[in-house]
Amino acid sequence: MSMMQGTRPTDAAPNGVGAPPFPSSSGELITVLAHFHRAEIARMSGWRDRIDLTTNWAITVVAAMLSVSLSTPSAHHGVILFAMLVVLLLLCIEARRYRFFDVYRTRVRLLERNYYAHVFAAQPGAEADWARQLGQDLREPRFLISMRTAMSRRLRRNYFWMFLMLLAAWTLKISSPWLLAAEDAPDGTRPARGVIEHLAFGPVPGWAVLILVGAFYCWLAWATFRPHRRSGELAHGEVHV
């Protein structure tokens, strides 16, 4: 308990009128820590479940859209493009949820790494002022990672591979005669031009659709594999979401 003595609330400020009492003994302080740890675990688990739910919806969308698009030649290739937009929306939602999850995970790991780990196997290496850092975060909660970083992490874990599946299905759809209606099949004498013409989406010409899809996947590849340093909880251990 020596690590906590310098940051005990009883040493920092007196209770306000009507405020609950602060821990006055080491036993009470340990009880507070145990309940706080349990509460943060529950918060973290709740956001983790929300992340899993979004991922499950993304997988369902990919499977459903591929089934619709590849099951009949009459299905338009725009179905797969629409699936890409829906999965991108789910990625944005999941990245936002991941930022909340990261806040509570960091609190849990900060307490486990600097207190519980030393209870079971004491060794030097506790982070300086970790209790003060935890208290400050409780007073003014802030996101610890940016939206861009959160999207990059979720892409590496799950979403980039879903987008690759959609790209492969889209390429197969626009280039395979048996997946196209008879009137849309490319001319054998000029297959490349026929495919580009088939890509037209309403008033948008085929070459513009091709450029937009290519630019989108270039951005996805950059966002997924861009150089980054292991920061936050990723810098401690290998078991991470």
C-alpha positions in Angstrom: 0.0 0.0 0.0 3.0 2.3 0.1 2.5 3.2 -3.6 -0.9 4.7 -2.7 -0.1 6.6 0.4 1.1 9.7 -1.3 -2.2 10.1 -3.2 -4.8 9.2 -0.6 -7.8 11.6 -0.7 -7.6 12.1 3.1 -4.1 13.6 2.6 -5.3 15.8 -0.3 -8.5 17.5 0.8 -11.2 17.2 3.5 -14.6 15.8 2.8 -17.3 18.3 1.7 -20.5 18.6 3.6 -22.7 15.6 3.0 -20.0 13.8 1.0 -19.3 10.1 1.6 -16.3 9.5 3.8 -12.9 8.7 2.3 -11.1 5.4 3.2 -9.5 5.8 6.6 -7.6 2.5 6.6 -5.6 0.3 4.3 -8.4 -2.3 4.4 -11.0 0.2 3.3 -8.7 1.5 0.5 -8.2 -2.1 -0.7 -12.0 -2.5 -0.8 -12.4 0.7 -2.9 -9.7 -0.5 -5.3 -11.4 -3.9 -5.7 -14.8 -2.4 -6.4 -13.3 0.2 -8.7 -11.5 -2.5 -10.7 -14.7 -4.5 -11.0 -16.7 -1.5 -12.2 -14.1 -0.6 -14.8 -14.0 -4.2 -16.0 -17.8 -4.1 -16.5 -17.5 -0.8 -18.5 -14.7 -2.3 -20.6 -16.6 -5.5 -21.2 -19.7 -3.5 -22.3 -17.8 -1.6 -24.9 -16.1 -4.8 -26.0 -19.5 -6.4 -26.6 -20.5 -3.4 -28.7 -17.3 -3.7 -30.8 -18.1 -7.4 -31.4 -21.7 -6.6 -32.3 -20.5 -4.1 -35.0 -18.1 -6.6 -36.4 -20.8 -9.3 -36.6 -23.1 -6.9 -38.5 -20.2 -6.1 -40.9 -19.7 -9.8 -41.6 -23.4 -10.3 -42.0 -23.6 -7.5 -44.5 -20.7 -8.8 -46.5 -22.2 -12.3 -46.6 -25.6 -11.1 -47.6 -24.5 -8.7 -50.3 -22.2 -11.3 -51.8 -25.0 -13.8 -51.9 -27.3 -11.4 -53.6 -24.7 -10.2 -56.1 -23.1 -13.5 -57.1 -26.2 -15.6 -57.1 -27.8 -14.3 -60.3 -26.5 -12.6 -63.5 -29.3 -10.0 -63.2 -27.9 -8.5 -60.0 -26.1 -5.2 -60.6 -22.4 -4.8 -59.5 -23.5 -1.7 -57.6 -24.8 -4.1 -54.9 -21.2 -4.8 -53.9 -20.3 -1.1 -54.1 -23.2 -0.4 -51.7 -21.8 -3.2 -49.4 -18.5 -1.3 -49.4 -20.2 1.9 -48.2 -22.2 0.0 -45.5 -19.0 -1.7 -44.2 -17.2 1.6 -44.2 -20.0 3.1 -42.1 -19.8 0.2 -39.7 -16.0 0.7 -39.5 -16.5 4.3 -38.5 -19.0 3.3 -35.8 -16.7 0.6 -34.5 -13.7 2.9 -34.5 -15.7 5.3 -32.3 -16.7 2.5 -30.0 -13.0 1.3 -29.8 -11.9 4.8 -28.6 -14.3 4.4 -25.6 -13.2 0.9 -25.0 -9.6 2.0 -25.0 -10.3 4.5 -22.3 -11.6 1.9 -19.9 -9.1 -0.7 -20.9 -6.3 1.7 -20.1 -7.7 2.4 -16.6 -8.0 -1.3 -15.9 -4.5 -2.1 -17.2 -3.0 0.8 -15.3 -4.4 -0.5 -12.1 -3.5 -4.1 -12.8 0.0 -3.4 -14.1 1.0 -1.1 -11.2 -0.9 -2.4 -8.2 -2.2 -6.0 -8.6 0.9 -7.2 -10.4 3.1 -6.0 -7.5 0.7 -7.6 -5.0 1.3 -11.0 -6.6 5.0 -10.5 -7.7 6.6 -7.4 -6.4 9.4 -6.0 -8.6 10.7 -2.6 -9.6 9.2 -0.9 -12.6 6.0 0.8 -11.4 5.0 3.8 -13.4 5.6 7.1 -11.6 2.4 8.9 -10.4 0.2 6.2 -11.9 -2.5 6.8 -9.2 -2.4 10.5 -9.8 -2.8 9.8 -13.6 -5.8 7.6 -12.9 -7.4 10.2 -10.7 -6.9 12.9 -13.3 -8.5 10.7 -15.9 -11.5 10.2 -13.7 -11.9 13.9 -13.2 -11.5 14.8 -16.9 -12.0 11.7 -19.1 -10.3 12.1 -22.5 -9.9 9.9 -25.5 -6.4 8.5 -25.6 -6.2 7.6 -29.3 -7.4 9.5 -32.4 -10.1 8.4 -34.7 -7.5 7.7 -37.4 -5.6 5.4 -35.1 -8.7 3.6 -34.0 -9.7 3.0 -37.7 -6.3 1.7 -38.5 -6.4 -0.8 -35.6 -9.8 -2.1 -36.6 -8.8 -2.3 -40.2 -5.8 -4.4 -39.3 -7.8 -6.7 -37.1 -10.9 -7.4 -39.2 -12.1 -4.9 -41.7 -9.3 -4.8 -44.3 -9.9 -8.5 -45.0 -13.6 -7.9 -45.5 -12.9 -5.1 -47.9 -10.5 -7.5 -49.8 -13.3 -10.0 -50.1 -15.6 -7.4 -51.5 -13.0 -6.2 -54.0 -12.4 -9.8 -55.2 -16.1 -10.4 -55.6 -16.6 -7.0 -57.4 -13.7 -7.9 -59.8 -15.2 -11.3 -60.4 -18.7 -9.8 -61.0 -17.5 -7.2 -63.6 -15.2 -9.5 -65.5 -16.9 -12.9 -65.6 -19.4 -13.4 -68.4 -21.4 -16.0 -66.5 -22.0 -13.4 -63.7 -23.3 -10.8 -66.2 -26.6 -10.5 -68.0 -26.3 -11.3 -71.7 -26.7 -7.7 -72.7 -24.0 -6.6 -70.3 -21.4 -9.2 -71.3 -18.2 -7.5 -72.6 -17.4 -7.7 -76.3 -14.7 -10.4 -76.9 -12.9 -8.2 -79.4 -12.4 -5.4 -76.8 -13.0 -6.9 -73.4 -11.3 -4.2 -71.4 -13.4 -1.4 -73.0 -16.5 -3.5 -72.5 -15.8 -4.0 -68.8 -15.2 -0.2 -68.3 -18.5 0.6 -70.1 -20.3 -1.9 -67.9 -19.0 -0.1 -64.7 -21.2 2.9 -65.5 -23.4 3.7 -62.5 -26.3 5.9 -63.5 -24.8 9.2 -64.7 -21.4 8.3 -63.4 -19.2 6.9 -66.3 -17.4 3.6 -65.9 -13.9 5.1 -65.8 -14.9 7.4 -62.9 -16.2 4.4 -60.9 -13.0 2.5 -61.5 -10.9 5.5 -60.4 -13.0 6.0 -57.3 -12.8 2.3 -56.3 -9.0 2.3 -56.9 -8.5 5.5 -54.9 -10.6 4.1 -52.0 -8.6 0.9 -51.8 -5.3 2.8 -52.0 -6.5 4.8 -49.0 -7.6 1.6 -47.2 -4.1 0.0 -47.8 -2.4 3.2 -46.5 -4.7 3.4 -43.4 -4.2 -0.2 -42.6 -0.4 -0.6 -43.1 0.9 2.9 -42.4 3.9 3.0 -40.1 3.1 3.5 -36.5 4.7 3.0 -33.1 3.2 0.8 -30.5 1.7 3.2 -28.0 -0.7 3.0 -25.1 -1.6 -0.5 -24.0 -0.2 -1.9 -27.2 3.3 -1.2 -25.8 2.7 -3.7 -22.9 2.4 -7.3 -23.8 0.9 -9.1 -26.8 -2.7 -9.8 -25.8 -4.7 -7.0 -27.3 -8.0 -6.3 -29.1 
